[in-house]
Amino acid sequence: MEHRIKELDYLKSIFILLMIVFHLVYIGDKYPYIKQIVYTFHMSAFLIISGYLDNVQKDIKSFVRKLFWIFVPYMCMEAGYVIMSHILPVRESIPEVTPIILLHKIFIKPLGPYWYLHTLIICSLLHYLAFRYTHMKTISQLILLGLGLFATAYWGGLIVFANAIYFLAGIIIKQSKLPFTQIFQPSFLALIPIMLLCYFPDNLDRGTLAGIVITYLVIIISLYAHNYLPKDIKKYSYFIGRNTLVIFLFSPIFTILCKLFLPFLFFDSTGMLFMVISVIVTINGCIAIAWSMDKLHFSRFFFGQDNILN
């Protein structure tokens, strides 16, 4: 089993939980400003961690295999999401589903939350090409990668450059050879500038300098909180962090189904009970799907490995 950094698994658990919470339409509509704040940093932080963990020290066969087994579940779930967006009365409704539309959504403009995996695949591929097939100093490789990401975003239209910048930031942190927790030193004092920045709506954009600072500060304050969590909560957060891929893939199934709980929870005007129940159902549902796939030996066809649950 590969060496894992527990702090990163912990951070991933926080951001995947926030993703679930604000993919619940009812919660997002009830607390739009909080949703705007969370959307400023949660996927940005995920991309930083992804860039930091991206390993290009592999032969071409191993690297292609890694990307292929990210693409397969991405393709299946994106196609399913597009089809369901045509059938169900959702906000991102698709008038019709044709092979051309499916291919466009899978390869060019993903629909729904799966844009992250699409961006991850493209950024990881460019990272590999820049660092494995050029013979330059690291700073030159980073500049080349930055230019490649810029071209892919603005001329290819395949990714959002603001998202790619966070992935690139993770790579830069890795190349600095400094521990992640040294770059993001835990501090309670980070809470003060976070509150000040989040008070102004214009700052709530991951593509701005303020958005970058908010992301940085949120990671710092989250790591500070990690030091004071009870052991059992830490252990559970590490488990969630190790399994963010399956939670990310399957959570839309449950965030849609959880709407069925709303009529029974009308007495809770805050929506907090609905949120808690929905998050518990979603996490356990995703884990149950992964467990079943492992037991039925289906994971090898969907993820390229016998067991996906960690």
Secondary structure, 3 states (H helix, E strand, C coil): CCCCCHHHHHHHHHHHHHHHHHHCHHHHHHCHHHHHHHHHHHHHHHHHHHHHHCCCCCCHHHHHHHHHHHHHHHHHHHHHHHHHHHHCCCCCCCCCCCHHHHHHHHHCCCCHHHHHHHHHHHHHHHHHHHHHCCCCCHHHHHHHHHHHHHHHHHCCCCCCHHHHHHHHHHHHHHHCCCCHHHHCCCCHHHHHHHHHHHCCHHHCCCCCHHHHHHHHHHHHHHHHHHCCCCHHHHHHHHHHHHCHHHHHHHHHHHHHHHHHHHHHHCCCCCCHHHHHHHHHHHHHHHHHHHHHHHHCCCHHHHCCCCCCCC
